[in-house]
Amino acid sequence: MSSAASRVSRAHLVWAVGVFAYLCAVSGRASFGVASVEASERFGVDGAVLSLFGVVQLGTYAAAQIPAGLLLDRVGPRRMMVLGAVTMAAGQLLLALATDVPTALVARMLTGVGDAATLISVVRLIATWFPTGQVPVFTQLATMIGQFGQAVAAVPFLAVLVGYGWTAAWSSLAFLLVFSVLLVLAVVRDEPPGDEGAVALARPRAGQVLRDVFTSRAAWSGFFLHSLTLASVNTFLFLWGVPYLTTGHGLDPAQVGVLLTVNVVVMVMIGPLVGVATGRFPRHRARLGWIAGGVLAVVWTATLLIPGPLTAWQLLPLIVALSVGSATCSVGFDLARTGVPRRAIGTATGMVNIGGYTTSLLAVLLIGVLLDVLAPDGRAGLDDYRLAFSSMGLLMAGAALGLFLTTRQRGGRPA
């Protein structure tokens, strides 16, 4: 086998293990959303306190992005992936044993910190191991396949939760994360053979990297595109989607599991097409964000305006729209990647991640507060969910404005 072919094979193996590690992180991230009903019963909390779990996790994740990006640009993706998975595993074990709210919040905080290190490390690995023209496709594939972690949370995790209880379910996620650590240690290397030290020769100061990122218009475009396309997706999948489907529309857990699985499958089908379009038409990357944001806005509006409970079939358009948002949010990473020097890719990726997850945090908190105001007895109905979910429109409008301001009048530069 030639050295070039050997490098390609090794690159795909490194990529596959990185994607598996990200899948495990997503399963740990999304699991609380399908366990929100059980969490409410276990800890005896209402909607506002329940939303606090999502706020703490998403807030920690968002707050850790820039520090994680800076550390990634210094120590490399392999160490960061190990550190992230170990931290997440500790969070799952702590939550498995938690019997009070403060302990559970600390557990979700650990989950957010560990999660912050994973995706940005995978994106950095791809940028290092693959030719520039292939980076958008493999990044898109990585984020899409990694989202099967939602299916892990929606089906096997939920089955263990219902069949064997709280402690067994969260412990199983910890075991999965530890297994991913072993794979990363065995397979992943920061750079291809022969390239060792290439990045280490230019380790800039943190201030220089931050200036590179925060003065980049492309990085800000990625920030707002990520926010526009991902905020309502995360809000639905991380916390409020399952209660909305079960309590609001009367679906049973099996139907919810099928819908969440369909969401992942459709997303994986769309993802490679978005990746190819991103690579072939770099000047029109922002338009992909506008298309996805428009689809989300239209379908959410129609779903929330239709009176009466909907069936699983009638909710499919919403599930598909959420898939479109998930599949398109990674375009933001590509915008940032091509708008900063190589030394700042990790930090720029973290900045883009802040966009979607900060907006998600605000949406999760806002919906929880509105549900408590609309249903102070804790028995929110479908109309209450409709009004609460409509608040996401304000946040999406703000993200759309930011994307417009950072992408207009760019002339011939890629957008």
N, C-alpha and C positions, 0 to 999 in steps of 0.2 A: 504493500500500500504506500503511495506517495506521501510525502510530508504534508502536502496541501490537503489530500483526502483525509489523512489522520487528524489534522487540525479541525476539519469540518466535522468529522465524527465526534471528536472530543467536545467541540462547541455545542453540538446538539445534546450530548449527554449532560454537560454542565447546565445547559438551558432547561432540560427536562427535570433535573433535580431542583433547580431554582423554582420552576413552576410548581413542583410538588410542595415545596416549602411554603410557597405563597398560597396554594390551595389549603394547606393545613391552617395557615394564619387566617384565611377568610372564614373557614369553618368555626374557628374560635371567636372571630369577630361577630359573625352573624348569628351565633347560637342563642344569644340572649333574646333575640327577637322572637324566636319560636317558643321560648320558655317564659315569655312575659306573663302569661296567665298563671303558670306554676309559681313564678317568682312573687307575684302579687299575693298568692295564698301562703307561700312559705314565710315571707317577711311581713305579711299583714299590712300592705301599703296601698295607697290610692294612686290615681293617675299621675299626679304631680311628682310624687316620690318615685314612682316607677320610671317616669321620664328622666329623672335624675341619673339613673343608671346609664342611660344612653348618652346623656349630656357629659357625664364624667368620662365615659369611655371615648367618645368622639372628641371631647375637649382635650383630653390627655394626648390622644392620637395627633390632633392638629397641633397642639403646643409643642410636641416632641419632634415635629417634622424638620424644622430648621436645625436644631441641635443634632438630630440623627443624620441629616444631610452633611453637615460639617464634619461629623465624626466619620461618616462613610468616605468622604473625600480624603480623609487622612489614613484610615486603617484598612479600607478595602471592604468589598461586599461579603466575602466569606466569613470574616469575624462578625460582621454586623448581623448576618443571617442567623448565626449560632446564638449570638447574644439575644436577638429578638425572639427566637423560638423558645429559648430557656426561660426568658422572662414571661412569655405568654403561658407556658406550661405551669409555671409557678402560680400565675393568676387563676388558671383553671382549677388547680388543686385547692387553692385557698377558697374559691367559690364553692367547690364541691363540699367543703366542710363548714362553710359559713352558715350561721343561724341568726345573724343580726345584720341590719342594714349597713353600719359602718364597715364591718369586715367585708361584706359583699362589694361595697363601693371601692375599697382598696384593691380587691381582686380585679374589678373591671378596669381600674386605673393601671394595674400591671399589664392587663391585656392590651390596653391602648398604647402603652409605652413600647411593648414588644412588637406590636403590629406595625408601629411607625417605622421600624427598621427593615421590614421585609420587602415590600414592593419596590422601594427606591433602590434596594440592593440588587434586585432582579433586573431592573431597568439599567442599572450601571453595568451589570454583567453582560447584558445584551449589547450595549454600546461598545464594550471592550472586545467581545469575542466574535462579533459578526461584522461584515462589510456594511458601510453606511447605507447602501441601498436596501439592505435586508432588515435594518434595524426597526423600521415602523411595523413591518409584517410580524416579526418575531415578538416585538413588544405587545402588539395587539393580541396575538395568539396566547402569549403568557397571561395577560390580564383576563382574557376570556376563559381559558382553561382553568385558571385559578379560581374563577367564580363558581366552579363546580363545588367549591367549599360551601356555597349556599345550599346546594343539594344535599351535601353531607349533613348540614345543620337541619335541613327540612325533613329528611327521611330517616337515615339511621340514627342520628342523634335524638330526634324526636321519638323514635321508636324505643330507644333505650330509656329515655326520660319517662315515657308513659309506662313502659313495661317493668323497668328495674329501679326507677326512682332518680332523684336529684343527684345524689352523690355518685352513683355509677355513671351517669351520663357525662358529668363534667370531668370525672376521672378518665373516661375514655378519650376525651379530647386532649387531655394532658399527655396521655400515652402516645397519641398520634403526633403531637408536636415533638416529643422526645425522639421518636423514630425519624422525623425529618432532620433533626440535629445530626443524627448518626450518618444519614445519607450525605448531608452537606459536608461534613468532615471528611468523608471518604472520597467524594467525587469533585467537589467544587474547588476551583482555584481562581484567584483574582484575575489573572491574565493568561493568555495562551503561552505555550512554551516558546522561549526565545524573546518574549516581550517583557519578562520580569524586570521590574525596576523602571520601566518607561514612564509610568505615572508618578512613581516616588521621586523622580528627579526634579519635579516641579511641584513641591508642596507649598502652596501659597498660604499666607496668613488668612485667618478667618475674616478679617475686615475686607481684604481684597476680594475674597469669594463673595461676601455679602454685597459688595458694591457691584460686582459683575451681575449678580442675580437681580437685585432690586432696582437697578437702572436699566434693565432689559425690558423693552416693550413687548417682545415676544414671550418672555416669561410671564408677564402680567396677562397677556392674552390667554396663555395656557391656564393661568389661575382662574380667570373668569369663565372660560369654556368648561373647565372641570366643574366649577360651581353650578353653572346652568344645567349641565347634563346629568349631574350625579346627585344633587341635593335631594330631590324628591324620591329618587331611587333608594338612597340610604335611609331616608326617613321611613319609607315603607318597609324595607327589608330588615332594618336593625331593631325596630321596636313596634311601630304602630300598624304595620300591615296585617299581622295575624289577628290582633283584636278587631281591626276594621273588618276583616273578612268573616271572622267567626261571630263576634258580638253584633256587628252591624248588619252583615248580609246573611248570617245564619248558616255559613258553610261548616262542614265538619272537618276534623283534622286531616282526614284522608284527602279531601278535595283541596284543602290548603296546601298539603304536601305536593300534590300533582301540579297545582298552579305555580308554586315556587320552582319546581323542577322544570316546567315548561319555560319559565323565565330564563333559567340558565341555558337550556338547550337552544332556544331562539337566539340568545345573546352570543353563544359560541358559533352559531351559523352565520350571524351577521358580522361578527368581529373580524374574520379574515378579509371580508370584502372592504370593510372600513380601513384595515391596514394597507391593503393594496392601493386603495384610492388615496390614502395619505402619502404613500411613497411615490405614486405616479403623478399626482397633481398637488405638489406642495404649496402652490400659490393659492389653492382653494381650501386649505385645511380649516380655516375659520368657518367657511360655509357649511362644512359637515356639522359643526357645532350649532349653527343656526337651524339647520334642518332637524337635528335631534331635539333641540329645545322647542321648536315649533310643534313637532309631533307630541311631545310630552304635554305642552300647554293645551293643545286641542283635545287630546284624549282625557286628560284629567278634568278639564272643564265639562266635557260631555258626560263623563262618569258621575261627577258630583251633582250634575243638574238633573239626571234621570231620577224620577221619583220612585220610591219603593225599593225593596231589596232586589238585588240582581243575582242571577244564577252564576255558577262557575263559568259556563260558556259565555255569558254576557260580560263577564269580567276579563275575558281573554284579551280584548283590545288594550286594556290597561296594562296587563302583564307584558304584552308584546312591546308597548310603548316604553315601559321600564327597561326592557331588554335593549331597545334602541339607545336609550340614554347611557346604560352601562357600557355598551359596545363603542360608543363615541367618546366617552370621557377621556380615554387614553390619548386621543389626538392632542390634548393639552400638554402631555409629556413631550410629544414630538415638537410642538411649537417651542417649548422651553429649551429642549435639547439643542436645537439648531440656532438658538438665539443667545447662547452663552458659551464661553470657552470650555474646553473639555474638563479643566480642573474644577469647574463649578457645576457639573451635570448633576451630581448627587444632591447638592443644596437646591438647585433649580427644580428638580423633581419633587423634593420635599415642599417647596413653595407652592407648586401646582396642586399637590395633594391637600394643602391647607385650604385651598379654595373650596373644593367640594365638601370637605369634612367640617369646616367651620360653618358653612351654610347649613349643612345637615344638622349640626349641633343646635343651631338657632331654631331650626324647624321642629326638631324633636321637643325641645323645651317649650316652644310656643304652642304646639299642639297639646302637650300635657297640661299647660296652664289653662288653655281655652276649654279643654274637656272638664277640668275641675270647676270652672266657672259655669259652664253650661249644664253640667250634671254633678252638683255638689254631693249627691248621695253615692257617687261612684258607679252609677248604673247608666253609663252613656249609651244612647241609642244611635241609630243610623243618621238621623238628622244632626245630632251633636257631632258625629264624626265628619259629616259633610262640611259643616261650618268650620270646624277646627282645621281640616285638611286644606280648605280654601286659603288659609293664611300663607301657605307655601307660595302662592302666586306673587305676593309682594317680594319675597326673597328671590324668586326666579327673575322677576322684572329687574331687580337691582343688578343681578349677575348679567343679564342681557345688556343692560346699559353699559356696564363695565367692559364687556366684550366689544360693544360697538365703539366705545371711545378709544380702545387700545388697538383696534384693527382698521379703523378708517384712515384714509389718505396715506396708505402705505406704499403707493406707487407700484413699482415693479417688484418689490421685495416679497418673499414668500409669506403667505398668511394662511 
